[in-house]
């Protein structure tokens, strides 16, 4: 188990290096007017040259990347070129709300999807059809459209929730709950049905297997068979789809945070990318890659725990 | 099985109940009520973006100027109609050749860190602004030096006359910060001024919200109309729409397409509020890249080929005013009869094209960024009618202005600010203007510009002649002036437009009656 985990970690680090290089290269070639964006449209060529030298924009790509990478290895992600704030600080300020949003959503998705999936597989009929149709609809409607509909109904018209986040420094849990309710509901509605669909298929497949028949013949109750045996065997399929959804959420929350004006990493990603704030974009990329690596690792470990065969491969 | 469902159901219902309750409680605290004169409790402003720095040398215009007014006073106060009134400066006068501006100062004001506001402080601020090289560094282009004559008198020495200097002292260049804070280099995150409010750093989060509290004993309580002011940063337009309709912000800026929705919800839009004109600027008027554009008949033909009223209706839902001139009604350079100088006349456009020798048309290459994609597509269709083929080249938005300045385009579409005549001339017309990268000029035009620069009586007439010259010679393709969709909640606040500024000054906000 330890070597397995270490091997996964090593490949994750490799991925981190490759992605940081690729991102840096892409940013290098796509943003040519950074100094002007910082100084404004009326800056003179001399002012721009001065700023470019100050930021090291006049250096060749390998030099700039190595400079960034060695600092990053020491844990220093630099400062924003636009507002001078340390990148690590900026990200640490914003990451908690994004992670809370993602984790709460995915836990709810897991719980509800499992319940729906098992119910659909066991009961079939009407419940099953609803889950099947729901999967198609839920997948087809983009999360931000759902979010806008929810805001219009529950925030603007009914006034049950704030339309934009009220989370601020020192805000109590109620601000977090009311501010994150609608985005969480939007994510859950958007994601739950396709997970439920996966779990349903896996459970149906398991229910047809010989061991289930054997268990039934031994007189075990149907509920016990489903919850103890079938669900355990069906779990890997569910875990895989949930981990993919969690990673997909990294992109999904960017737009949701923008709509609900939540001070997470989403709006930061958008602004930094638009203006070419390379230190911030690089910092966020690293965080995103690390989150992906951790999630994959956790899922792999969980799969291994559920099914010893995975560990050997 | 059933028990799982039940548990999930109860948890979900509980969460909804809990959140429903919490949302039901009002988000703003009850007001103490009536303890301070006519001050309102809290003003919440929905801003389009956050400031990069609280250092006034980095201040800009419009939305990127007003937040500074919370913390910093300016030397001169610009009234909503553009008139300049005393603020930290009580009086100001030019010498005869308008190169020395003598400014008298208030003597009863101090900065929030206890430093006195005096002539030395003004000198330190002007020098700091000049050295700070910010987005409005151009405001002190003519500034050479400043000297403290005595404690409450400053002399500002200019290299050449600048008719907009007094205006600049009501804008970014006039914001006054504590000299001690300038010295310490801490203004970027800790603004210290003499202004009506104090920045509450502990309760502010960059790019999310900034909080300000009224400063007790502010020297001019008339300008201090709220106990607290909050800036909510709402980059996304649908977030701004939702926030103002649901009452979470009292004022914000929207777009034409959400204006009806806001009005239906009982909100008010500040009437007759226009700041920018939109359309195309012909850059290559000497024909370096595209020889066709050197012929003014071609540029005029383009102006006649365009149906401004239809474009205004389709692109801006009629919220604006079609125009043929680039100067606004309050600029001093506005000329009534230029307003409809170019009417929609495809026949005349074709004749002009024939005369210029382009009866078979030509190719016009335009850079495209998302903000102008629809405008350009609509123009391409109308220009196609007189044989002009518009080739669209998509460019990264971040590089747009840079590429204009570097003479990469023959023409480009943009929204340009209609400020004071001298400001606009320096932005789009003079040979050194940012948006005249090819340095197009003419002797008669330069003559007029130098008269404008001298200021005084003849200045305004000369500015109008500049306007006439660039309109008749079709330097631009102005389409229409855009209505600002500046929305406020009339139950909470009253807001008055600030002429030539995309955002009303902070002093223009007051509690609703």
Interface residues (C-beta under 8 A of the other chain):
Chain A: X30 X31 X32 X33 X34 X36 X37 X39 X40 X41 X42 X43 X47 X82 X83 X84 X85 X90 X93 X108 X111 X112 X114 X115 X118 X119 X122 X148 X151 X152 X155 X156 X159 X160 X161 X162 X163 X164 X166 X168 X169 X170 X174 X175 X177 X178 X181 X223 X226 X227 X258 X259 X260 X261 X263 X267 X268 X270 X271 X274 X275 X276
Chain B: X1 X4 X5 X8 X11 X12 X15 X16 X18 X19 X20 X22 X23 X24 X25 X27 X49 X52 X53 X60 X133 X134 X135 X136 X137 X138 X188 X202 X203 X204 X205 X206 X207 X208 X209 X232 X233 X234 X235 X236 X238 X239 X242 X243 X245 X246 X248 X396 X397 X398 X399 X401 X402 X403 X405 X427 X434
